[in-house]
Amino acid sequence: MAAHKRAGAAAAGAAPLVVRCGAFGDIVMLTTLIRLLHARYGRRIDVLGAGPWTHALLEPLPEVGTVWTVRSRNTPYLLCPSQWTTVAWLRRRGRGPVYVCDTDTPTLRLLRRARLYQEDRVQRVREDDEHDGVPRLWPDRWLRLGQRDPAHRYPCAGDVHAETFRLPRLVVAPADRAEVLQWKSAHGIGNSPCILFQPGNKRTHKRGRLGAASNAKHWPATAWAELAKAIWTDLPDARIVLCGSPAEHGVLDDIHAATQRSPQMLNAARELPVPRLLALMERAHSMVSVDTGPAHAAAALACPLVVMFGAASPAKWRPIGPGAIQVLGGEHGSASRVADIQVADVVHAWRALPARDQPVLSMP
């Protein structure tokens, strides 16, 4: 069963439900809606999603109740036991407000199979996504969605200042904070300034080197190496951690090789489960990333951040959070490429980030 439930949580049947089968960054930004609905209804919010990162990102949040994930929505229903159990879980929950963030056919078909009452649902609409043709940031879309009520009304707190919940938020468990200190010590990082590089994205996660060079978000290994050299000029004892999934190990190894395999750089692609990655971000000096999910997590954890955009629109996708964020690229719409961003511009943006003397800890 792909669900985890908090001990002591109230009966799931009356809890509000959020449906969002999104990627890593989508789930980070979803925390805006979850926190708003928690404030409005005074209940922990259940979530239906997809992908193991959904559990890792959301379950530490005190506003979250049950997290349930479906393995595949595109597989024919009769061939997908995960869909059977998801439909059964949805039917068992009973009636309550349901906020549907997804508009794709497979997800909506799954909800119809579960026979959710239409009057219990609040569906994302086009007006949530844009204003006068200008796209809204995802957290702003969720604020609009979360302020609406289903046709069948459920008791809620009434007026809540929605803007209070605009910034995505993540929580790092104390055990994960302790564990990452041990991990850093084992790699000789200790108290040295720790700068994170996130060169990969969903495409490199799936295809490794094959998904890199032709990707609009690709920045050459030589450029990353030049950036590292500039950082070491400013911070000679700094350690640079290359972040990514195990499938991205080869892409990160190319960057390490471009630095002549500097001992001050660590390829951590095979060593970063989500809880450790979040704990590392919470304590990092700064992060430089392409436009991808972990950049949103770093922003939510107030890690000083430089993020490089390719064809995706920063007006829609840029990370927001309580810390300093520098955004580069994306000026030419679909013709934009991260490879066109100059190293000198990234170095300048990184140097413009304010110092982070102490980590900003997520409070429960």
C-alpha positions in Angstrom: 0.0 0.0 0.0 1.5 3.4 -1.1 0.2 5.4 1.9 1.5 6.5 5.3 -0.8 7.9 8.0 0.2 9.9 11.0 -0.6 8.4 14.4 -3.4 10.4 16.0 -4.6 11.9 12.8 -8.4 12.6 12.6 -10.6 10.3 10.5 -9.5 10.5 6.9 -13.2 10.7 5.6 -13.7 14.3 6.7 -10.2 15.6 5.8 -9.7 17.9 2.8 -8.0 16.2 -0.1 -5.5 17.7 -2.5 -4.9 15.9 -5.8 -1.5 16.7 -7.5 0.4 14.1 -9.4 3.5 16.2 -10.0 7.2 16.1 -10.2 9.6 17.1 -7.4 9.4 20.9 -7.8 5.6 20.7 -8.3 5.2 19.1 -4.9 7.5 21.7 -3.2 5.2 24.5 -4.6 2.1 22.6 -3.6 3.0 23.3 0.1 1.5 26.7 -0.5 -1.9 25.3 -1.1 -1.6 22.7 1.7 -0.8 25.3 4.3 -3.6 27.6 3.2 -6.2 24.8 3.3 -5.0 23.7 6.7 -5.5 27.2 8.0 -9.0 27.4 6.4 -10.3 24.0 7.5 -8.4 23.4 10.7 -7.6 19.9 9.6 -4.5 18.1 8.3 -4.7 17.8 4.6 -4.6 14.5 2.7 -2.7 14.3 -0.6 -3.0 12.1 -3.6 0.2 12.2 -5.7 2.6 10.2 -7.8 6.3 9.4 -7.1 8.2 8.6 -3.9 9.4 12.2 -3.5 5.8 13.1 -2.6 6.1 11.1 0.6 9.6 12.4 1.4 8.7 16.1 0.8 5.3 16.2 2.4 5.2 13.8 5.3 7.4 15.9 7.6 4.9 18.8 7.4 2.6 19.2 10.4 -0.2 20.3 8.1 -0.2 17.0 6.2 -2.2 13.9 7.1 -2.2 10.9 4.7 0.0 10.9 1.6 -1.1 8.4 -1.0 0.7 7.8 -4.3 -0.4 6.0 -7.4 2.3 4.3 -9.4 0.9 4.9 -12.9 -2.1 6.7 -14.3 -1.4 5.9 -18.0 -1.4 2.1 -17.6 -4.8 0.5 -18.5 -6.8 0.2 -15.4 -7.3 -3.5 -15.5 -3.5 -4.0 -15.6 -2.6 -1.6 -12.8 -3.2 -2.8 -9.2 -1.9 0.6 -7.9 -5.0 2.3 -9.5 -7.3 -0.3 -8.0 -6.0 0.4 -4.5 -6.1 4.1 -5.1 -9.7 4.1 -6.2 -10.6 1.9 -3.2 -8.8 4.3 -0.8 -10.6 7.3 -2.4 -14.0 5.6 -1.9 -13.2 4.7 1.7 -12.3 8.2 2.7 -15.9 9.4 2.6 -17.1 12.9 1.6 -15.0 16.0 2.1 -13.6 18.9 0.1 -11.4 17.8 -2.8 -9.0 20.3 -4.4 -8.0 19.0 -7.9 -4.8 20.6 -9.1 -4.4 18.4 -12.1 -6.2 18.8 -15.4 -4.8 15.8 -17.3 -7.2 13.1 -18.6 -5.7 10.1 -16.7 -6.0 11.8 -13.3 -9.5 13.0 -13.9 -10.5 9.5 -15.1 -9.1 8.0 -11.9 -11.2 10.4 -9.9 -14.3 9.5 -11.8 -13.7 5.8 -11.1 -13.6 6.7 -7.4 -17.1 8.3 -7.8 -16.1 11.5 -6.0 -19.0 13.9 -5.7 -18.7 16.7 -8.2 -20.1 19.2 -5.6 -17.3 18.2 -3.3 -14.6 19.2 -5.8 -12.8 22.5 -6.6 -11.1 22.2 -10.0 -8.2 24.3 -11.2 -9.3 26.5 -14.1 -7.6 28.6 -16.7 -8.1 31.8 -14.7 -6.0 30.3 -12.0 -3.1 29.8 -14.4 -2.9 33.3 -16.0 -4.1 36.9 -15.9 -4.6 38.7 -19.2 -2.5 36.1 -21.0 0.4 36.5 -18.5 1.2 33.2 -16.6 1.0 33.2 -12.8 3.7 31.6 -10.6 2.5 28.2 -9.4 2.2 29.3 -5.8 -0.1 32.1 -6.8 -2.2 29.7 -8.8 -2.6 27.6 -5.6 -3.6 30.6 -3.5 -6.5 31.3 -5.9 -7.6 27.7 -5.9 -7.4 27.3 -2.1 -9.6 30.3 -1.5 -12.6 28.7 -3.3 -15.1 26.4 -1.7 -16.8 23.3 -3.2 -20.5 23.7 -4.0 -21.3 21.4 -1.1 -20.0 23.6 1.7 -17.9 22.3 4.5 -17.1 24.2 7.8 -14.0 26.3 7.5 -12.4 29.2 9.3 -13.7 31.8 6.9 -11.4 34.8 6.2 -7.7 33.8 6.1 -5.0 36.1 4.8 -3.9 33.9 1.9 -0.7 35.8 1.1 0.7 34.6 4.5 1.1 31.2 2.8 2.5 32.3 -0.5 6.1 31.0 0.1 6.6 27.2 -0.3 7.8 25.6 2.9 9.6 22.4 3.8 10.5 20.8 7.1 13.7 19.0 7.9 13.5 16.4 10.7 16.0 16.7 13.6 17.2 13.2 12.8 18.0 14.2 9.3 19.9 17.2 10.5 22.1 15.0 12.7 22.6 12.5 9.9 23.8 15.0 7.4 26.4 16.3 9.8 27.8 12.8 10.1 27.7 12.4 6.3 29.6 15.7 5.8 32.2 14.6 8.4 32.7 11.3 6.6 33.5 13.2 3.4 35.8 15.6 5.1 33.5 18.6 4.6 33.0 19.4 8.3 32.6 23.1 8.8 33.9 24.2 5.4 31.6 26.3 3.3 29.5 23.9 1.3 28.2 25.1 -2.1 25.8 22.9 -4.0 25.7 22.5 -7.8 22.5 21.1 -9.4 23.3 20.6 -13.1 20.7 18.0 -13.9 16.9 18.0 -14.4 14.1 15.6 -15.2 15.6 14.7 -18.6 19.0 13.9 -17.3 17.4 12.0 -14.4 15.7 9.7 -17.0 18.5 9.5 -19.6 21.8 10.5 -18.0 24.4 11.8 -20.5 22.0 11.1 -23.4 19.5 13.6 -22.0 22.1 16.3 -21.4 23.7 18.0 -24.4 20.5 18.5 -26.4 18.6 19.8 -23.4 17.7 23.5 -23.2 18.7 23.4 -19.5 22.2 22.0 -20.2 25.2 24.0 -19.1 28.5 22.6 -20.3 30.8 20.8 -17.9 33.6 23.3 -18.7 31.3 26.1 -17.6 30.5 24.4 -14.2 34.3 23.9 -13.8 35.0 27.6 -14.5 32.3 28.6 -11.9 33.9 26.2 -9.4 37.3 27.9 -10.0 35.8 31.3 -9.3 34.2 30.1 -6.1 37.5 28.6 -4.9 39.2 32.0 -5.6 36.7 33.6 -3.2 36.5 30.8 -0.7 39.6 28.7 -0.9 38.4 26.1 1.6 35.0 25.7 0.1 33.7 22.2 -0.8 31.4 21.9 -3.8 28.9 19.1 -3.8 27.5 17.9 -7.1 23.8 17.0 -6.5 21.7 14.7 -8.6 20.1 11.3 -8.9 22.0 8.1 -9.4 21.2 8.2 -13.1 23.0 11.6 -13.3 26.3 10.3 -12.0 27.9 10.3 -15.4 26.8 13.9 -16.1 28.3 15.0 -12.8 31.4 13.0 -13.3 32.1 15.0 -16.5 32.0 18.2 -14.4 34.4 16.7 -11.8 36.7 15.6 -14.6 36.7 19.1 -16.0 38.2 20.3 -12.7 41.0 17.7 -12.9 39.1 15.8 -10.3 39.6 18.4 -7.6 39.5 16.9 -4.1 37.4 19.9 -3.1 34.5 18.6 -5.3 32.3 15.6 -4.5 30.0 13.8 -6.9 27.2 12.8 -4.6 24.7 11.5 -7.2 24.5 8.1 -5.5 24.4 9.5 -1.9 21.5 11.9 -1.8 18.1 10.5 -0.7 15.6 13.3 -0.4 15.8 13.7 3.4 19.6 14.1 3.2 19.4 16.5 0.3 17.0 18.7 2.2 19.1 18.7 5.3 22.2 19.6 3.2 20.3 22.5 1.6 19.2 23.8 5.0 22.9 24.1 6.0 24.6 24.9 2.7 26.4 28.2 2.0 24.6 28.5 -1.3 23.4 26.7 -4.4 23.7 27.1 -8.2 21.2 25.2 -10.2 19.5 24.9 -13.5 15.7 25.3 -13.5 14.6 22.0 -11.8 12.9 20.6 -8.8 15.7 20.8 -6.2 16.1 24.5 -6.9 12.5 25.0 -5.6 13.4 22.9 -2.5 16.5 25.1 -1.9 14.4 28.2 -2.2 11.8 26.9 0.3 14.7 26.2 2.8 16.1 29.7 2.4 19.3 28.5 0.8 20.9 31.4 -1.2 20.3 30.4 -4.8 21.3 31.2 -8.3 19.0 29.5 -10.8 19.5 29.4 -14.6 16.6 29.2 -17.0 16.4 27.9 -20.5 13.2 27.7 -22.6 10.9 27.5 -19.5 9.4 30.8 -18.4 10.7 32.3 -15.2 7.3 34.1 -14.9 5.7 30.7 -14.4 8.5 28.5 -12.9 10.9 30.6 -10.9 11.5 29.5 -7.4 10.4 31.7 -4.5 11.2 31.4 -0.9 12.4 33.4 2.2 16.0 33.6 1.1 17.9 35.4 -1.6 17.4 34.2 -5.2 19.1 35.3 -8.4 17.4 34.3 -11.7 19.3 34.2 -15.0 18.2 33.4 -18.5 14.8 32.8 -20.0 14.7 36.2 -21.8 14.1 34.8 -25.2 11.2 32.5 -24.5 11.3 29.1 -26.2 14.6 30.1 -27.9 16.4 30.5 -24.6 19.2 28.1 -23.7 21.1 27.8 -20.4 24.2 27.2 -22.6 24.0 30.8 -23.7 24.4 32.1 -20.1 27.9 33.3 -19.6 30.0 32.0 -16.7 30.9 35.6 -15.7 27.2 36.4 -15.2 26.7 33.4 -13.0 29.8 34.3 -11.0 28.5 37.8 -10.6 25.0 36.6 -9.5 26.6 34.1 -7.0 28.8 36.9 -5.5 25.7 39.1 -5.1 24.1 36.6 -2.8 24.2 37.7 0.9 26.3 35.7 3.3 24.5 32.9 5.1 26.3 32.8 8.5 23.8 30.5 10.1 21.3 28.1 8.6 17.7 29.1 8.7 16.0 26.2 10.4 12.5 25.0 9.5 10.3 25.2 12.6 7.5 22.7 13.2 
